[in-house]
Amino acid sequence: MAAMSDRRHPTSRQRLRHALISAWRGADEGPLMNLPAQCVADLVGKVIVQAGLGDRMRLEEVLAAWREIVGDFLFNHSRPDSIQRGVLTVRVLQPTVHHALSVERLRILKRLQACLKNSGIKDIRLKHG
């Protein structure tokens, strides 16, 4: 596969294929033939970032760790909502759950940082709603 990406000029077979597809589509030959071939594995990371899925994937990891750290009862009454600038925002349904989580906030933060080393979480903010 590395040999394909090193080519700067298309082969005669690629030119013929491009010409046939262009004729079939009714479009002129464009600059597509001048673009280097790229591996799908190289593009996946860029697509995830452009689509904004990276944060969503991180949030799914945090959600799984949150359940393990806080337990089922607190998990059922609170949800990690977003991560922005290193701050994990958690939605809380009841004032008693808010109090319980605020008392244990530093312990929960340390455990989250231990479980998710590359998450970049520096603080936890609790919100009602």
C-alpha positions as CSV (number, residue, x, y, z in Angstrom):
1,M,0.0,0.0,0.0
2,A,2.9,2.3,0.7
3,A,4.0,1.9,-2.9
4,M,0.7,3.2,-4.2
5,S,0.7,6.3,-2.0
6,D,4.3,7.2,-3.2
7,R,3.1,7.5,-6.8
8,R,2.7,11.1,-8.0
9,H,1.4,10.3,-11.4
10,P,-1.5,8.0,-12.3
11,T,-0.9,4.8,-14.3
12,S,-2.3,4.3,-17.7
13,R,-4.9,2.0,-16.3
14,Q,-6.0,4.6,-13.7
15,R,-6.2,7.3,-16.5
16,L,-8.3,5.0,-18.6
17,R,-10.6,4.2,-15.7
18,H,-11.0,7.9,-14.8
19,A,-11.8,8.7,-18.5
20,L,-14.4,6.0,-18.6
21,I,-16.1,7.1,-15.4
22,S,-16.0,10.8,-16.4
23,A,-17.6,9.9,-19.8
24,W,-20.2,7.8,-18.1
25,R,-21.1,10.5,-15.6
26,G,-21.0,13.2,-18.3
27,A,-18.4,15.2,-16.5
28,D,-15.2,16.6,-17.7
29,E,-11.9,15.2,-16.4
30,G,-11.0,17.3,-13.4
31,P,-8.1,17.6,-11.1
32,L,-8.8,14.2,-9.5
33,M,-6.1,12.5,-11.4
34,N,-3.5,14.9,-9.8
35,L,-4.4,14.0,-6.2
36,P,-2.3,11.4,-4.5
37,A,-3.9,8.2,-3.3
38,Q,-4.6,8.2,0.5
39,C,-5.1,5.3,2.8
40,V,-8.4,5.1,4.6
41,A,-6.7,4.6,7.9
42,D,-5.0,8.0,7.5
43,L,-8.3,9.7,6.8
44,V,-10.4,8.3,9.7
45,G,-8.9,10.5,12.3
46,K,-9.4,13.6,10.2
47,V,-13.1,12.7,9.5
48,I,-13.7,12.1,13.2
49,V,-12.3,15.5,14.2
50,Q,-14.2,17.3,11.4
51,A,-17.5,15.6,12.3
52,G,-17.0,16.4,16.0
53,L,-17.2,12.8,17.0
54,G,-14.0,12.8,19.0
55,D,-15.7,14.5,22.0
56,R,-18.7,12.2,21.7
57,M,-16.4,9.1,21.8
58,R,-14.6,10.5,24.9
59,L,-18.0,11.2,26.5
60,E,-19.0,7.6,26.0
61,E,-15.8,6.4,27.7
62,V,-16.5,8.8,30.6
63,L,-20.1,7.5,30.9
64,A,-18.9,4.0,31.3
65,A,-16.3,5.0,33.9
66,W,-18.9,7.2,35.7
67,R,-21.2,4.2,36.3
68,E,-18.3,2.2,37.7
69,I,-17.1,5.0,40.0
70,V,-20.3,6.4,41.4
71,G,-22.4,3.2,41.6
72,D,-25.8,2.4,40.2
73,F,-27.9,4.7,42.4
74,L,-26.0,7.9,41.7
75,F,-25.5,6.9,38.0
76,N,-29.3,6.6,37.6
77,H,-29.7,10.2,39.0
78,S,-26.8,11.9,37.3
79,R,-25.2,11.9,33.8
80,P,-22.0,13.3,32.4
81,D,-23.2,15.9,29.8
82,S,-20.2,17.4,28.2
83,I,-16.5,18.0,28.4
84,Q,-15.3,21.5,27.6
85,R,-11.8,22.9,28.3
86,G,-11.1,20.1,30.7
87,V,-14.3,20.5,32.7
88,L,-16.7,17.6,32.9
89,T,-20.3,18.9,33.3
90,V,-22.6,16.5,35.1
91,R,-26.4,16.9,35.1
92,V,-28.0,16.0,38.4
93,L,-31.7,15.4,39.0
94,Q,-32.0,15.8,42.8
95,P,-30.5,18.1,45.4
96,T,-29.6,15.2,47.6
97,V,-27.6,13.6,44.7
98,H,-26.0,16.9,44.0
99,H,-24.9,17.1,47.7
100,A,-23.6,13.5,47.7
101,L,-21.6,14.1,44.5
102,S,-20.2,17.5,45.6
103,V,-18.9,15.9,48.8
104,E,-17.2,13.2,46.9
105,R,-16.2,15.4,43.9
106,L,-12.4,15.3,44.4
107,R,-12.4,11.5,45.0
108,I,-14.5,11.0,41.8
109,L,-12.2,13.3,39.9
110,K,-9.1,11.4,40.9
111,R,-10.7,8.1,40.0
112,L,-11.8,9.4,36.6
113,Q,-8.3,10.7,35.9
114,A,-6.9,7.3,36.9
115,C,-9.3,5.4,34.7
116,L,-9.2,7.8,31.7
117,K,-5.6,9.0,31.6
118,N,-5.9,10.8,28.2
119,S,-9.3,12.4,28.9
120,G,-7.9,15.7,29.9
121,I,-10.5,16.1,32.7
122,K,-9.3,18.7,35.3
123,D,-12.5,19.5,37.1
124,I,-16.1,18.4,37.6
125,R,-19.0,20.9,37.5
126,L,-22.4,19.7,38.8
127,K,-25.6,21.2,37.3
128,H,-29.3,20.7,38.2
129,G,-31.5,19.7,35.4
